[in-house]
Amino acid sequence: MNPQSSIHQSLHAPPGLVYVAVGFILLLVVIALLAAVARRFLRPRAEAPHGVWPNANAVTENASAFAAASMQGVIERLRAQEKELARLHQLAQERAQESEHLTEEVTRNMPTGLLLVNATGAIGSANPAAEQALGIRRLHYRGYKEILGADSELARMIGTSLREGKTFHRSEVEHLTADGEARRLGVTISPIFRGTRRPMGRAEKKASGALCLLSDLTELAALQKQIRWKENLAALGEMSAGIAHEFKNALATISGYAQMIRSEAVPGDMRDSADKLLDQVRALTHVVTEFLRFAKPLDLCFETVPLAALVERVAQELRESMPQCSVTCEGSFSDLPGDEALLRQALVNLARNGAESARESGAAPHVQITGTIEELGGRKWQRISVADNGLGIPEKDLPKIFLPFFTTKSEGTGLGLAVVQKVALQHGGSIEARNLPGGGAALFLWLPLGQEVSPSLFPSQAARI
């Protein structure tokens, strides 16, 4: 057959034969692909000894081993990452604990008192300085109103800060401790806010607590008061010198004329009037003398004063001048440096003031002088308490009793306690007055058992009770 005729016949072959040819070609392609895949899996066995042919089980085991090895690698990496995460977590916990410990140490050792009050009014945190300033121990988890008193100024400020979110900067309040001790505190109160969301999308701040910082200003206030007293005394001394001189000259002249009238007048109204005039002149002369003693600068003559003997001598003088008054002395009295004459004058004024107060009450006058030795601020102090059984001092008059010419007695110049305060200041000490729970009043004289008279070392009000 002619080849050209064969090609011509094939071109004109029926369509069914064409489909068979295409299917055959596709089958060959699939077989070639399967062979390539087989060669890929059988390649690890190519290096096997000559004549050893891998079988189907070997191929399957090799694929399973590959998958197991891959999974094992993933597991190892996950374990390593887990260990690293655990290490980082432990490190973060240690840093957090260290930071918390540092914060606690700073809070515990800071000199300023710190109170953290939550929205319910409970104290969540308080440092030792706050407990010392308030004079109260174990403040945690207690209500601030229970501790401070619902009517106290500090409680009112904390309540206002919690309700209204108000901040108080460097305010000063009076705080009364459980022992009845009055302290002056510097206070800064700041609310702690948390953000809440209202329905209309407007942000509203609500106080979730209040942070209160406290400083005990009692000693500073006492020091400022002492400085003001010294300044006033200095100014008063300069002014009074000339005035008192003129007064004494005039009183001497009046007294001389009154004595002449008394000596020349016959018994009767004229002589009685002269006697009354002389009594008034003597009283006025006493006032001027006391005023000069109070106003003029004191020249201290420091010596070792046997205080026990001095107190006993003052008590004996009071018994002799007021036989109806009983005087007792007890406690410890130490020798101290000072001016014995001025200290005797101060103690006499204190004892006489107590006896006169008790006498005016209508009771049998009794004065008790008590001495104690105390260590405050790194120094030793002699405390002398002079107590009486009178009616006490009206609360409104307590801040005024050491003012010159202020007196609550029917007869008195109002200079006795002012002189005592001046003597105490000149010796580096101080004086204060308190009403006693059982009636009567007590005056406390503090004197340092050392010649250093720096005003910064006065005992604080906290330690005087």
C-alpha positions as CSV (number, residue, x, y, z in Angstrom):
1,M,0.0,0.0,0.0
2,N,1.1,3.4,-0.8
3,P,2.2,5.3,2.3
4,Q,0.5,8.4,1.2
5,S,-2.8,6.5,0.8
6,S,-2.4,5.1,4.3
7,I,-1.9,8.6,5.8
8,H,-4.9,9.8,3.8
9,Q,-7.0,7.0,5.2
10,S,-5.9,7.7,8.8
11,L,-6.9,11.3,8.4
12,H,-10.2,10.3,7.3
13,A,-10.6,7.6,10.1
14,P,-13.8,7.6,12.1
15,P,-14.0,9.8,15.3
16,G,-14.1,6.9,17.7
17,L,-10.5,5.9,16.8
18,V,-9.3,9.4,17.6
19,Y,-10.8,9.2,21.1
20,V,-9.0,5.9,21.8
21,A,-5.7,7.4,20.7
22,V,-6.1,10.4,23.0
23,G,-7.0,8.2,26.0
24,F,-4.0,6.0,25.4
25,I,-1.7,9.0,25.4
26,L,-3.2,10.2,28.8
27,L,-2.7,6.8,30.2
28,L,1.0,6.9,29.3
29,V,1.3,10.3,31.0
30,V,-0.2,9.0,34.3
31,I,2.1,6.0,34.2
32,A,5.1,8.3,33.8
33,L,4.0,10.4,36.8
34,L,3.5,7.4,39.0
35,A,7.0,6.2,38.0
36,A,8.5,9.5,39.0
37,V,6.8,9.4,42.4
38,A,8.0,5.8,42.9
39,R,11.5,6.8,42.1
40,R,11.3,9.6,44.7
41,F,10.3,7.3,47.5
42,L,12.7,4.5,46.4
43,R,15.7,6.9,46.2
44,P,16.8,6.2,49.8
45,R,17.1,2.6,48.9
46,A,19.3,3.3,45.9
47,E,22.4,3.0,48.0
48,A,21.3,-0.4,49.3
49,P,23.6,-3.5,48.5
50,H,23.5,-4.7,45.0
51,G,20.7,-7.1,44.4
52,V,18.6,-5.9,47.4
53,W,15.4,-4.3,46.3
54,P,13.1,-2.3,48.6
55,N,9.6,-3.5,49.0
56,A,6.3,-1.6,49.6
57,N,6.5,-2.1,53.4
58,A,9.9,-0.4,53.5
59,V,8.6,2.6,51.7
60,T,5.6,2.9,54.1
61,E,7.8,2.6,57.2
62,N,10.1,5.3,55.8
63,A,7.2,7.7,55.4
64,S,5.9,7.0,58.9
65,A,9.4,7.6,60.4
66,F,9.6,10.9,58.5
67,A,6.3,12.0,59.9
68,A,7.1,10.9,63.4
69,A,10.5,12.7,63.3
70,S,8.8,15.9,62.1
71,M,6.2,15.6,64.8
72,Q,8.9,15.0,67.4
73,G,10.8,18.1,66.3
74,V,7.6,20.2,66.6
75,I,7.0,18.8,70.1
76,E,10.6,19.6,71.1
77,R,10.3,23.2,69.8
78,L,7.0,23.6,71.7
79,R,8.6,22.3,74.9
80,A,11.5,24.7,74.5
81,Q,9.1,27.6,74.0
82,E,7.1,26.5,77.0
83,K,10.2,26.5,79.2
84,E,11.2,30.0,77.9
85,L,7.7,31.3,78.6
86,A,7.8,29.8,82.1
87,R,11.2,31.4,82.7
88,L,9.9,34.8,81.5
89,H,6.8,34.4,83.7
90,Q,8.9,33.6,86.8
91,L,11.2,36.6,86.0
92,A,8.2,38.9,85.7
93,Q,6.8,37.6,89.0
94,E,10.1,38.2,90.8
95,R,10.3,41.7,89.4
96,A,6.7,42.4,90.5
97,Q,7.4,41.1,94.0
98,E,10.6,43.1,94.2
99,S,8.7,46.2,93.1
100,E,5.9,45.6,95.6
101,H,8.4,45.0,98.4
102,L,10.2,48.2,97.5
103,T,7.0,50.1,97.6
104,E,6.1,48.7,101.0
105,E,9.5,49.6,102.4
106,V,9.3,53.1,101.0
107,T,5.7,53.6,102.5
108,R,6.7,52.1,105.8
109,N,9.8,54.2,106.2
110,M,8.5,57.5,104.8
111,P,8.3,60.3,107.5
112,T,4.9,61.5,106.3
113,G,1.8,59.6,107.4
114,L,-0.2,57.9,104.7
115,L,-3.8,56.7,104.8
116,L,-5.6,55.0,101.9
117,V,-9.3,55.1,102.4
118,N,-11.6,53.2,100.0
119,A,-15.1,54.2,98.8
120,T,-16.8,52.4,101.7
121,G,-14.8,54.4,104.3
122,A,-12.5,51.6,105.4
123,I,-8.8,52.2,105.7
124,G,-7.0,49.9,103.3
125,S,-3.5,51.0,104.0
126,A,-1.7,53.0,106.7
127,N,2.0,53.4,107.5
128,P,3.6,53.7,111.0
129,A,4.0,57.5,110.6
130,A,0.2,57.8,110.2
131,E,-0.4,55.7,113.4
132,Q,2.1,57.9,115.3
133,A,0.6,61.1,114.0
134,L,-2.9,60.0,115.0
135,G,-1.9,58.3,118.2
136,I,-3.7,55.2,117.2
137,R,-2.4,51.7,116.5
138,R,-3.8,49.0,114.0
139,L,-5.6,51.3,111.6
140,H,-6.1,48.7,108.8
141,Y,-9.6,47.7,107.8
142,R,-11.2,50.1,110.3
143,G,-13.6,52.9,109.4
144,Y,-12.1,56.4,109.4
145,K,-15.1,57.8,111.2
146,E,-14.6,55.2,114.0
147,I,-11.0,56.2,114.4
148,L,-11.2,60.0,113.9
149,G,-14.6,60.6,115.3
150,A,-17.6,61.4,113.0
151,D,-17.6,65.1,114.1
152,S,-13.9,65.7,113.7
153,E,-12.5,68.1,111.1
154,L,-10.3,65.5,109.5
155,A,-13.1,63.0,109.2
156,R,-15.3,65.8,107.6
157,M,-12.5,66.5,105.0
158,I,-12.1,62.9,104.1
159,G,-15.8,62.4,103.7
160,T,-16.0,65.5,101.4
161,S,-13.2,64.2,99.3
162,L,-14.9,60.8,98.9
163,R,-18.3,62.3,98.1
164,E,-17.4,65.3,96.0
165,G,-13.9,64.5,94.7
166,K,-12.5,67.6,96.4
167,T,-8.8,68.0,97.0
168,F,-7.4,69.7,100.1
169,H,-3.9,71.1,99.8
170,R,-1.7,71.7,102.9
171,S,-4.6,72.3,105.4
172,E,-4.1,72.3,109.1
173,V,-6.5,70.7,111.5
174,E,-6.7,70.0,115.3
175,H,-6.8,66.3,116.2
176,L,-7.7,65.0,119.6
177,T,-6.3,61.6,120.4
178,A,-7.9,58.8,122.4
179,D,-5.9,60.0,125.4
180,G,-7.3,63.5,125.2
181,E,-4.1,65.0,123.7
182,A,-4.5,67.9,121.2
183,R,-2.3,67.7,118.2
184,R,-2.0,70.0,115.2
185,L,-1.7,68.1,111.9
186,G,-0.8,69.2,108.4
187,V,-3.1,67.4,105.9
188,T,-3.2,66.9,102.2
189,I,-6.2,64.8,100.9
190,S,-6.6,63.8,97.2
191,P,-9.4,61.7,95.8
192,I,-8.7,58.6,93.7
193,F,-10.9,58.4,90.6
194,R,-12.0,55.5,88.4
195,G,-13.7,56.2,85.1
196,T,-17.3,55.1,84.5
197,R,-19.4,55.4,81.4
198,R,-22.8,56.9,81.4
199,P,-25.6,55.8,78.9
200,M,-25.2,58.8,76.7
201,G,-21.5,58.1,76.3
202,R,-20.4,60.9,78.6
203,A,-17.5,60.0,80.9
204,E,-18.1,60.5,84.6
205,K,-15.4,60.4,87.3
206,K,-16.3,58.7,90.6
207,A,-14.0,58.6,93.6
208,S,-13.1,55.1,94.4
209,G,-11.0,56.2,97.4
210,A,-9.0,59.0,99.0
211,L,-5.3,59.3,99.7
212,C,-4.5,61.3,102.9
213,L,-1.0,62.5,103.8
214,L,-0.4,63.5,107.5
215,S,2.3,65.5,109.1
216,D,2.5,66.2,112.9
217,L,3.0,70.0,113.2
218,T,2.5,70.1,117.0
219,E,6.1,70.7,117.8
220,L,6.5,73.2,115.0
221,A,3.4,75.1,116.1
222,A,4.7,75.1,119.7
223,L,8.0,76.4,118.5
224,Q,6.4,79.2,116.5
225,K,4.3,80.1,119.5
226,Q,7.4,80.2,121.7
227,I,9.1,82.5,119.1
228,R,6.1,84.8,119.0
229,W,6.1,85.0,122.8
230,K,9.8,85.9,122.9
231,E,9.3,88.6,120.2
232,N,6.3,90.0,122.1
233,L,8.3,90.0,125.4
234,A,11.2,91.8,123.8
235,A,8.9,94.5,122.3
236,L,7.0,94.8,125.6
237,G,10.2,95.1,127.6
238,E,11.5,98.0,125.5
239,M,8.1,99.8,125.7
240,S,7.5,99.3,129.4
241,A,10.8,100.5,130.8
242,G,10.0,104.2,130.4
243,I,6.3,103.8,131.3
244,A,6.9,101.9,134.4
245,H,9.5,104.4,135.6
246,E,6.9,107.2,135.3
247,F,4.3,105.1,137.0
248,K,6.5,104.4,140.0
249,N,7.4,108.1,140.4
250,A,3.8,109.1,140.3
251,L,2.8,106.3,142.8
252,A,5.6,107.4,145.2
253,T,4.3,111.0,145.1
254,I,0.7,109.9,145.7
255,S,1.8,107.6,148.5
256,G,3.8,110.4,150.2
257,Y,0.9,112.8,150.2
258,A,-1.5,110.1,151.4
259,Q,0.8,109.3,154.3
260,M,1.0,113.1,155.2
261,I,-2.8,113.3,155.2
262,R,-3.1,110.2,157.3
263,S,-0.6,111.5,159.9
264,E,-2.1,115.0,160.2
265,A,-5.8,114.0,160.1
266,V,-7.7,113.2,163.2
267,P,-9.5,109.9,163.3
268,G,-12.5,110.0,161.1
269,D,-13.5,110.1,157.4
270,M,-10.3,111.9,156.3
271,R,-8.1,109.4,157.9
272,D,-10.1,106.4,156.6
273,S,-9.9,107.9,153.1
274,A,-6.1,108.2,153.4
275,D,-5.9,104.6,154.5
276,K,-7.9,103.5,151.5
277,L,-5.8,105.6,149.2
278,L,-2.6,104.0,150.6
279,D,-4.1,100.5,150.1
280,Q,-4.8,101.2,146.4
281,V,-1.4,102.7,145.9
282,R,0.2,99.6,147.4
283,A,-1.9,97.4,145.1
284,L,-1.0,99.5,142.0
285,T,2.7,99.5,143.0
286,H,2.5,95.6,143.2
287,V,1.0,95.5,139.7
288,V,3.7,97.8,138.3
289,T,6.5,95.7,140.1
290,E,5.1,92.5,138.7
291,F,4.8,94.0,135.3
292,L,8.4,95.2,135.3
293,R,9.5,91.7,136.5
294,F,7.6,90.2,133.6
295,A,8.6,92.7,130.9
296,K,12.3,93.4,131.6
297,P,14.9,91.0,130.2
298,L,16.1,88.3,132.5
299,D,19.8,87.8,133.2
300,L,20.1,84.2,134.0
301,C,22.8,83.0,136.5
302,F,23.2,79.3,135.7
303,E,24.1,77.2,138.7
304,T,23.2,73.7,139.8
305,V,19.8,73.9,141.5
306,P,18.9,71.2,144.0
307,L,15.3,71.0,142.8
308,A,14.1,68.6,145.6
309,A,15.1,71.0,148.3
310,L,13.7,74.0,146.4
311,V,10.3,72.3,145.9
312,E,10.1,71.5,149.6
313,R,11.0,75.0,150.5
314,V,8.3,76.4,148.2
315,A,5.7,74.0,149.8
316,Q,6.7,75.1,153.3
317,E,6.3,78.8,152.3
318,L,2.8,78.1,150.9
319,R,1.8,76.3,154.1
320,E,3.0,79.3,156.2
321,S,1.3,81.9,154.0
322,M,-2.0,79.9,153.7
323,P,-2.4,77.6,156.7
324,Q,-5.7,76.3,155.5
325,C,-4.1,74.9,152.4
326,S,-2.5,71.4,152.5
327,V,0.5,70.8,150.2
328,T,2.0,67.4,149.3
329,C,5.2,66.7,147.3
330,E,6.0,63.4,145.7
331,G,8.0,61.9,142.8
332,S,11.5,62.4,141.5
333,F,13.2,65.8,141.4
334,S,16.7,66.0,139.9
335,D,19.4,68.7,140.2
336,L,19.4,70.8,137.1
337,P,21.2,73.9,135.7
338,G,19.3,77.1,136.1
339,D,18.7,80.3,138.0
340,E,17.6,79.3,141.5
341,A,15.9,82.6,142.3
342,L,13.9,82.6,139.0
343,L,12.9,79.0,139.4
344,R,11.8,79.6,142.9
345,Q,9.7,82.5,141.8
346,A,8.0,80.3,139.1
347,L,7.2,77.5,141.5
348,V,5.8,79.9,144.1
349,N,3.5,81.4,141.4
350,L,2.3,78.0,140.3
351,A,1.7,76.8,143.9
352,R,0.0,80.0,144.9
353,N,-2.2,80.0,141.8
354,G,-3.4,76.5,142.5
355,A,-4.1,77.2,146.2
356,E,-6.1,80.4,145.3
357,S,-8.1,78.5,142.7
358,A,-9.0,75.8,145.2
359,R,-9.9,78.3,147.8
360,E,-12.3,80.2,145.5
361,S,-14.1,76.9,144.8
362,G,-15.2,76.7,148.4
363,A,-13.4,73.3,149.1
364,A,-10.5,72.8,151.5
365,P,-7.6,73.8,149.4
366,H,-5.1,71.1,148.4
367,V,-2.1,71.4,146.2
368,Q,0.0,68.4,145.0
369,I,3.5,68.9,143.5
370,T,4.7,65.9,141.5
371,G,8.0,65.4,139.8
372,T,9.0,62.9,137.0
373,I,12.1,62.4,134.9
374,E,11.4,61.7,131.2
375,E,13.5,61.2,128.1
376,L,12.1,62.9,125.0
377,G,13.8,63.8,121.7
378,G,17.1,62.3,122.8
379,R,17.2,64.5,125.9
380,K,16.2,64.2,129.6
381,W,13.6,66.5,131.0
382,Q,12.3,67.3,134.5
383,R,8.5,67.6,134.5
384,I,6.9,69.3,137.5
385,S,3.2,69.0,137.9
386,V,1.3,71.4,140.2
387,A,-2.3,70.2,140.6
388,D,-5.2,71.6,142.7
389,N,-8.7,70.5,143.7
390,G,-10.5,73.6,142.5
391,L,-13.2,74.0,139.8
392,G,-10.7,73.8,136.9
393,I,-10.2,76.3,134.1
394,P,-13.0,77.0,131.6
395,E,-12.2,75.5,128.2
396,K,-12.5,78.9,126.5
397,D,-9.9,80.3,128.9
398,L,-7.3,77.6,128.5
399,P,-5.5,79.3,125.5
400,K,-5.4,82.6,127.4
401,I,-4.2,81.9,130.9
402,F,-0.6,82.7,130.0
403,L,-1.4,86.1,128.5
404,P,-0.3,89.1,130.5
405,F,-3.1,90.7,132.6
406,F,-5.5,87.8,131.9
407,T,-7.0,86.3,135.1
408,T,-10.1,84.4,136.2
409,K,-9.7,85.3,139.9
410,S,-11.5,88.1,141.7
411,E,-8.2,89.3,143.0
412,G,-5.1,89.0,140.8
413,T,-2.9,90.9,138.4
414,G,-2.9,88.3,135.6
415,L,0.9,88.3,135.5
416,G,1.8,85.3,137.7
417,L,1.5,82.6,135.0
418,A,2.9,85.0,132.4
419,V,6.0,85.3,134.5
420,V,6.2,81.5,134.9
421,Q,6.1,81.1,131.2
422,K,8.8,83.6,130.7
423,V,11.1,81.8,133.2
424,A,10.4,78.5,131.5
425,L,11.3,80.0,128.1
426,Q,14.5,81.5,129.4
427,H,15.5,78.1,130.7
428,G,14.7,76.3,127.4
429,G,11.6,74.7,128.7
430,S,7.8,75.2,128.4
431,I,4.6,75.1,130.4
432,E,1.1,74.0,129.7
433,A,-2.2,73.7,131.6
434,R,-4.9,70.9,131.6
435,N,-8.1,70.3,133.4
436,L,-8.1,67.0,135.4
437,P,-10.8,64.4,134.8
438,G,-11.8,64.3,138.5
439,G,-11.9,68.1,138.9
440,G,-9.4,70.8,139.3
441,A,-6.5,71.7,137.0
442,A,-2.8,70.9,136.7
443,L,0.0,73.0,135.3
444,F,3.0,71.2,133.8
445,L,6.4,72.8,133.9
446,W,9.1,71.2,131.7
447,L,12.8,72.0,132.3
448,P,15.7,70.4,130.4
449,L,18.3,68.5,132.5
450,G,21.1,70.2,130.5
451,Q,22.2,73.7,129.9
452,E,21.4,73.6,126.1
453,V,18.4,75.9,125.6
454,S,17.8,75.5,121.9
455,P,14.1,76.1,121.3
456,S,14.0,73.4,118.7
457,L,14.4,70.8,121.4
458,F,11.2,71.7,123.3
459,P,9.2,68.6,124.2
460,S,6.3,68.1,121.8
461,Q,2.7,68.3,122.9
462,A,2.4,64.6,122.1
463,A,5.0,63.8,124.8
464,R,3.7,66.1,127.5
465,I,0.6,64.2,128.3
